[in-house]
Amino acid sequence: MEITVLDIQILKALHREVKEVSLLIKEMTAPYKALQRKHSSTPLY
C-alpha cells in the first residue's frame, strides 16, 4: 500500500484534531477532578 502526500496531510490534520479534543476534555474535567480531590475523604453517594 502506497502512502501519498494526501494521506500524510490527513493524518496530520487528524492528529491536530485529537490533540485539541484531548485538551478540551482536560479543561472540562479539571474542575471535577479538583472537586473530587477536595471531597475525597467523604464517600460520593
C-alpha positions as CSV (number, residue, x, y, z in Angstrom):
1,M,0.0,0.0,0.0
2,E,1.3,3.4,-1.0
3,I,1.2,6.3,1.4
4,T,0.6,9.5,-0.5
5,V,1.2,13.2,0.4
6,L,-2.6,13.5,0.9
7,D,-2.6,10.6,3.4
8,I,0.1,12.3,5.4
9,Q,-1.8,15.6,5.3
10,I,-5.0,13.9,6.5
11,L,-3.1,12.1,9.3
12,K,-1.5,15.4,10.4
13,A,-4.9,17.1,10.5
14,L,-6.4,14.2,12.4
15,H,-3.5,14.3,14.9
16,R,-4.2,18.1,15.5
17,E,-7.9,17.5,16.0
18,V,-7.2,14.7,18.5
19,K,-4.8,17.0,20.4
20,E,-7.3,19.8,20.5
21,V,-10.1,17.5,21.7
22,S,-8.0,15.9,24.4
23,L,-7.0,19.4,25.6
24,L,-10.7,20.4,25.7
25,I,-11.6,17.3,27.7
26,K,-8.7,18.1,30.2
27,E,-10.1,21.6,30.6
28,M,-13.6,20.4,31.1
29,T,-12.7,17.6,33.6
30,A,-10.2,19.7,35.6
31,P,-12.9,21.3,37.9
32,Y,-14.5,17.9,38.6
33,K,-11.1,16.4,39.4
34,A,-10.4,19.3,41.8
35,L,-13.8,18.8,43.5
36,Q,-13.1,15.1,43.9
37,R,-9.8,15.8,45.5
38,K,-11.4,18.2,48.0
39,H,-14.1,15.7,48.9
40,S,-12.0,12.6,48.6
41,S,-12.3,11.9,52.3
42,T,-16.1,11.8,52.1
43,P,-17.7,9.0,50.0
44,L,-19.6,10.1,47.0
45,Y,-23.2,8.8,47.1
